[in-house]
Amino acid sequence: MAEMRLNKIIADAGITSRRGADELIADGRVTVDGRPIRELGAKIDPDNHEVAVDGETIKRSLTKSYLVLHKPKGVLSTMYDPEGRPSLADFIDLRKERLFHVGRLDKDSEGLILLTNDGDLTFRATHPSFGLEKTYIIEFEGRLETGVDKVLLKGVELEDGMGRVLSFKQLSANWIEVKIHEGRYHIIRRLMEAVGVEVLRLIRTNFGPISLGDTPEGRWRDLNEQELLNIQKALDLKK
């Protein structure tokens, strides 16, 4: 095979985007045949050299995969847990390709997790500048106080800055739906706590234009062609 740029080889493995790969290279976290490479723009023949990131050998994924997984409560948003706790990999063990999760849900939250080996899509989908909307439904305890929606829409001062929801809808006596584009740690739970809403369940139903739909809990499905086109369009990615 002809030589390829090292950052493309890393992106083709699904680890990160080409820009993210350049950062890995600059930080000295990439080796070729055991030798650290820091030269941006370096080219190698991937068939005749071993590339590793943080000491782990990578393998290019020539075919891209895009999955929606319905994460159950109690499962970690990681592909491996050294303590043996339930992780995302437990639900896709029949897939042969190496997949990565796009963003996270906390251990006690449920719903849509996107899995892929497309590094460029992963990078853009988790980058704040693209601001993908995420939709959540929340089951809460007790009665919703008057004006909570207006406070959350205006914004709440948290320990790490202002946070707010993009939309707020009460679905029933004990369920609400909110949309948000932030990805800060436990952002929705912290917003709800700030306005006195006790969360019982938190379920992500949409990630940008991708919907969980009727995907059963603990099961996954491939994105259909239209869904893939929609998220590529939302992220300004060429097919």
C-alpha positions as CSV (number, residue, x, y, z in Angstrom):
1,M,0.0,0.0,0.0
2,A,1.2,3.6,-0.7
3,E,2.2,5.7,2.2
4,M,-0.5,7.6,4.1
5,R,-0.5,10.5,6.6
6,L,-0.2,9.2,10.1
7,N,-3.1,11.3,11.3
8,K,-5.4,9.7,8.7
9,I,-4.4,6.2,9.8
10,I,-5.3,7.1,13.4
11,A,-8.6,8.6,12.4
12,D,-9.4,5.6,10.3
13,A,-9.0,3.5,13.5
14,G,-11.9,5.5,14.9
15,I,-9.9,6.9,17.8
16,T,-10.2,10.6,17.0
17,S,-10.4,13.0,14.1
18,R,-7.4,14.0,12.0
19,R,-7.1,17.2,14.0
20,G,-7.3,15.2,17.2
21,A,-4.7,12.8,15.9
22,D,-2.3,15.7,15.3
23,E,-2.6,16.6,18.9
24,L,-1.8,13.0,19.9
25,I,1.2,13.1,17.7
26,A,2.4,16.4,19.0
27,D,2.0,15.2,22.6
28,G,4.3,12.2,21.9
29,R,1.5,9.6,22.4
30,V,1.9,8.0,19.0
31,T,4.7,5.5,18.1
32,V,5.6,3.8,14.9
33,D,7.3,0.4,15.4
34,G,7.9,1.5,19.0
35,R,9.5,4.8,18.1
36,P,7.7,8.0,19.1
37,I,6.7,10.2,16.2
38,R,6.1,13.9,16.8
39,E,6.3,15.1,13.2
40,L,3.0,16.5,12.0
41,G,2.4,15.4,8.4
42,A,4.5,12.2,8.8
43,K,3.6,9.5,6.3
44,I,4.0,5.7,6.6
45,D,2.8,2.5,5.0
46,P,0.2,1.1,7.4
47,D,0.6,-2.4,6.0
48,N,4.3,-2.6,6.9
49,H,4.5,-0.6,10.1
50,E,2.9,-0.9,13.6
51,V,1.2,2.2,14.9
52,A,0.3,2.5,18.5
53,V,-1.4,5.2,20.6
54,D,-0.6,5.3,24.3
55,G,1.1,1.9,23.9
56,E,-1.9,0.2,22.3
57,T,-1.6,-1.0,18.7
58,I,-4.3,0.4,16.4
59,K,-5.9,-1.1,13.4
60,R,-7.5,0.9,10.6
61,S,-11.3,0.4,10.0
62,L,-11.9,0.6,6.3
63,T,-15.6,0.1,6.7
64,K,-17.4,2.6,8.9
65,S,-20.0,1.5,11.4
66,Y,-22.7,3.6,13.1
67,L,-24.8,2.1,15.9
68,V,-27.5,3.3,18.3
69,L,-27.4,1.5,21.7
70,H,-30.1,1.8,24.3
71,K,-27.9,2.0,27.4
72,P,-29.6,0.6,30.5
73,K,-29.3,2.2,34.0
74,G,-26.2,1.0,35.9
75,V,-24.0,0.6,32.8
76,L,-20.8,2.6,32.5
77,S,-20.3,4.7,29.3
78,T,-17.0,3.1,28.6
79,M,-15.9,0.2,26.3
80,Y,-14.0,-1.5,29.1
81,D,-14.0,-1.3,32.9
82,P,-10.9,-2.7,34.8
83,E,-13.1,-3.5,37.8
84,G,-15.4,-5.7,35.7
85,R,-18.5,-3.5,36.0
86,P,-21.1,-3.5,33.2
87,S,-19.9,-1.5,30.2
88,L,-21.0,-0.7,26.7
89,A,-18.9,-3.5,25.2
90,D,-21.1,-6.1,27.0
91,F,-23.9,-5.3,24.6
92,I,-22.0,-5.3,21.3
93,D,-19.7,-8.3,21.9
94,L,-20.8,-9.8,18.6
95,R,-19.5,-6.9,16.6
96,K,-16.0,-7.6,15.2
97,E,-14.9,-4.0,14.6
98,R,-13.6,-1.8,17.3
99,L,-16.2,0.8,18.2
100,F,-16.0,4.0,20.3
101,H,-18.8,5.8,22.2
102,V,-19.7,9.3,21.1
103,G,-20.1,11.3,24.3
104,R,-21.3,9.8,27.6
105,L,-24.3,9.1,29.8
106,D,-23.7,8.9,33.5
107,K,-24.0,5.4,35.2
108,D,-27.5,6.1,36.5
109,S,-28.9,7.5,33.2
110,E,-30.4,5.6,30.4
111,G,-31.0,5.9,26.7
112,L,-29.3,6.7,23.4
113,I,-25.5,6.2,23.0
114,L,-24.0,6.5,19.5
115,L,-21.2,4.0,18.8
116,T,-18.9,4.3,15.8
117,N,-15.4,3.9,14.4
118,D,-15.6,7.2,12.5
119,G,-13.1,9.4,14.2
120,D,-14.1,12.6,12.4
121,L,-17.8,12.2,13.3
122,T,-16.9,11.4,16.9
123,F,-14.8,14.6,17.2
124,R,-17.4,16.9,15.7
125,A,-20.3,15.3,17.5
126,T,-18.6,16.0,20.8
127,H,-17.2,19.4,20.0
128,P,-19.1,22.3,21.6
129,S,-18.8,24.4,18.5
130,F,-21.2,22.2,16.6
131,G,-23.7,22.3,19.5
132,L,-25.7,19.2,18.7
133,E,-29.0,19.2,20.7
134,K,-29.6,16.3,23.0
135,T,-33.2,15.5,24.2
136,Y,-33.9,14.0,27.6
137,I,-37.0,12.9,29.3
138,I,-37.0,13.1,33.1
139,E,-39.2,11.4,35.7
140,F,-39.3,13.4,38.9
141,E,-40.6,13.1,42.4
142,G,-43.4,15.3,43.8
143,R,-44.9,18.4,42.3
144,L,-43.2,20.7,39.8
145,E,-43.0,24.2,41.2
146,T,-44.4,27.1,39.2
147,G,-41.8,29.0,37.2
148,V,-39.2,26.2,37.1
149,D,-39.4,26.2,33.3
150,K,-38.7,29.9,33.1
151,V,-35.7,29.6,35.5
152,L,-34.1,26.8,33.5
153,L,-34.7,28.5,30.2
154,K,-33.1,31.7,31.4
155,G,-30.2,30.0,33.0
156,V,-28.9,28.8,36.4
157,E,-25.5,29.7,37.9
158,L,-23.6,26.5,38.7
159,E,-20.2,26.0,40.3
160,D,-18.6,25.9,36.8
161,G,-20.6,28.6,35.1
162,M,-24.1,29.3,33.8
163,G,-26.2,26.4,32.5
164,R,-29.6,26.4,30.8
165,V,-31.9,24.2,28.8
166,L,-32.9,25.1,25.2
167,S,-36.5,23.9,25.7
168,F,-38.7,22.7,28.5
169,K,-42.0,20.7,28.2
170,Q,-44.1,19.1,30.8
171,L,-45.3,15.7,29.4
172,S,-47.4,14.6,32.4
173,A,-47.7,15.0,36.1
174,N,-44.2,13.5,36.8
175,W,-42.4,13.6,33.4
176,I,-40.7,16.5,31.7
177,E,-38.7,16.8,28.4
178,V,-35.7,19.1,28.1
179,K,-33.3,19.9,25.3
180,I,-29.7,20.9,25.8
181,H,-26.5,21.2,23.8
182,E,-24.0,21.2,26.6
183,G,-22.0,18.2,27.6
184,R,-20.7,19.2,31.0
185,Y,-20.4,16.6,33.8
186,H,-23.9,15.7,35.2
187,I,-25.2,19.0,33.7
188,I,-28.9,18.1,33.7
189,R,-28.9,16.5,37.1
190,R,-27.1,19.6,38.5
191,L,-29.6,21.9,36.8
192,M,-32.5,19.9,38.2
193,E,-31.0,19.9,41.7
194,A,-30.5,23.7,41.5
195,V,-34.3,24.2,40.9
196,G,-35.4,21.6,43.4
197,V,-36.4,18.9,41.0
198,E,-35.7,15.4,42.4
199,V,-34.7,13.2,39.4
200,L,-35.9,9.6,39.5
201,R,-35.1,8.6,35.9
202,L,-33.1,10.4,33.2
203,I,-33.4,9.0,29.6
204,R,-31.7,10.4,26.5
205,T,-34.1,10.0,23.6
206,N,-32.3,12.0,20.9
207,F,-28.7,12.8,19.9
208,G,-28.9,15.6,17.3
209,P,-31.1,14.2,14.5
210,I,-30.8,10.6,15.7
211,S,-33.7,9.2,17.7
212,L,-33.7,6.2,20.1
213,G,-37.1,5.3,18.7
214,D,-38.3,1.9,19.8
215,T,-34.8,0.4,20.2
216,P,-35.3,-1.9,23.3
217,E,-33.2,-1.4,26.4
218,G,-29.9,-3.2,26.2
219,R,-30.2,-3.6,22.4
220,W,-28.6,-1.9,19.5
221,R,-29.4,-1.1,15.8
222,D,-27.5,0.3,12.8
223,L,-28.2,3.8,11.7
224,N,-30.2,3.8,8.5
225,E,-29.0,5.7,5.5
226,Q,-31.2,8.7,6.1
227,E,-30.1,9.0,9.7
228,L,-26.5,8.9,8.7
229,L,-27.1,11.6,6.1
230,N,-28.9,13.7,8.7
231,I,-26.1,13.6,11.3
232,Q,-23.4,14.1,8.6
233,K,-25.3,17.2,7.5
234,A,-25.7,18.5,11.0
235,L,-22.0,18.1,11.5
236,D,-21.1,19.5,8.1
237,L,-19.3,16.3,7.1
238,K,-19.0,15.1,3.6
239,K,-20.3,11.6,2.9
